[in-house]
Amino acid sequence: MDFAFSEEQEMLRRSARDFLAKECSSKVVRKLMESTDAYDPALWKKIVELGWTALGIPEQYGGVGTFLDLVVVLEEAGRALLPGPFFATMGLAVPALIEAGTEAQRKEVLGAIAQGTARATLAFTEPSGRWDAGAVTLTAKPSTGGWQLDGVKLFVPDAEAADYIVVAARTRGEGEDGISLFLVKGRPKGMTVTSLKTLDMTRRWNEVRFDAVKLDGASLMGQADSAWPHLRRALDWGTAALCAEMIGGAQKVLETSTEYAKTRHQFGKPIGIYQAVSHKLADMLVLSESGRSATYYAAWAVDADAPDRSLASSMAKAYVSDAYRKISGDGIQVHGGIGFTWEHDMHLYFKRAKSSEVTLGDATFHRELVAQSLDL
């Protein structure tokens, strides 16, 4: 059985790694961390020229490649801690548009994303911080010729840099019943976007507040009250995409820590010969490879629309959430005192790991979903 990526995908991986090593070094990441939105238009333009913003988008909307091609790039993006709205756009907004958007919305927004002229994100979580359907309480009520949105969304990734925001709102009922999706363009009157100060500043998180925001009827994505099944499928895509980012970061931590263990000497010997260090690195390798296997299967299941796509995505996220946090924490331990300093990059990966751990649901949340699939 051949579980390898194709030759073209491996070429894509190598080109992505070379590009990010040149254009998104640690120095660049730290510089963007100090900016207001961690978004660099010049870097985004180069990403567009490489065709990354078209990956996974259907050809009729200007896209190329498959979701698996996008996963290859996202893994390398996670390895480099790529700042900016790439994941929010390609991993969250694009699948929501594919699954739930009208034909007109897909042509307009997916086409603009593929061409690199637009960025987008998904507004789902609210003050409860939950990722289940019952957590959606922002209301959308019929208004003259359209809809009125009222409520607040928290931890919306890279909303400041987004030209479009897909908003999950409640139009009736509770739980999975009565959830609708709306496509918000620009900054309509009554909508405010505020940056949140969070642990991980390599990716921006925002509060998006809606105070009697008026939208026209064309903003509704699909049918009212019935968006949850479509949104659930989009979140499968996003979860697998996020796991790809996470295993990329975990691999970088492992490689950096292993190299340090070979070159750092104590008592006249490299620290890697001591079991306290070598066995820790071995455990990190096991976690990294296991997480990669789970992620690749989840990505394949999503791409192939397999019956177990939701289960595979939850299994991967449950495992990788714990694995990336553990690997990044152990990476700091291997480096000793220098690993705790601001000048070293280990803390950047640890913070990204902690942030990604809870994004789209933490390990406990996804274990519960796995348990429910077992009828437990």
C-alpha positions, 0 to 999 in steps of 0.5 A: 500500500502506498501512503506517500504523497505524489511526486508533484506534492513533494515538489510543492513541499520543497518549494514551500519550505524553501520559500518560507525559509527565505521569506518568513524567517524567525526575524520576519515572524517577530517583526510581524508580531509587533504590527497591529494585524500581523499581516504583510501585504508584500508577503501575501502578494508573493504567496498569491504568486505561488498559487497557494490561495487557489489550492483546494478551490474548485476549478470553476471558481479559479482554483487549482489542486486538491485539499491534500495539496493545501495540507502540504503547504499548511504543514510547511506554514506551521513549521515556519509559524506563518503569520497572517490570514492564510489559515483563516482564509484557506482553512476556515472561510473557503470550506464554509463557502464551498459547503454553504455558499450560494453560487453567486457567493462562491463565484464572487468570493472564492474567485477573489480569494483564488486571485489573491484579491480578497482574504476571509475568515470565519466567526463562530466562537462566542464568550462561552468559547465552545465549538458546538452548535449550542454555543451559537447565540448571536441572533439574525432576525428578518429585517426590511429586505434582509437581516439584522445581526446582533451579538458578539463573536470572540477569537475570530482569527485575523478578522482585521485583515479580512475582506469577508467574514462568514458569520454563524448566527441563530435564526431560530430554536436552539442546538443544531436547529436554526443556525444560519450562515451570513457572508459579511463584506467589508465593515458595515455600519454597526460592526466593530473589530477589536484586536485581542491581546492573546498568548499567541501573537503570531496569529491575530485574534479579534472580537467582532461585535454586531450592533443592529448590523443590517445585511441584505438578503443576498448575504444569507448563505444557503437556506435559513435555519439549516446551515449546521450540517454544512458548517459541520463539514466545513469544520471537518476541513478546518480541523484537518487543516489546523492539524497539518499546521500543528504537525509542521510546527511539532516537526520543527521543534523536534528537529531543532531540539535534536540538533541542539542535543547533538551540539550542546556539551556538558561534562565533555559530552553532547547532552544527547547521549544521556537518557534523560534527553535522548529518551525525551527526544524519542518520545517526541518523535513517536508523538510527532509521527503518530500525529502526522499519520492521524492528520494525513488520514484525516486530510485524505478522508476529507478530500475523498469525502469518506464516511468517517471524515468527521471521526477522522478529523476529531481523532486527529485533533484530539491526538495532535492537540496533546502531542504538539503541546507536549512536544513544544514543552519538551523542546523547551526542556531539552534546551534548558535555560536558553529555551525560556529566553525571549531571544530563542524561538522555542517559546513561539512554538509553545505559544502557537501550540497552546493557541492551536490546542483550543482552536476548533475544540480542544482534545477533550471536546474531540474525544467526546465527539469520538466517544459519541461515534462509538454510541457511548 
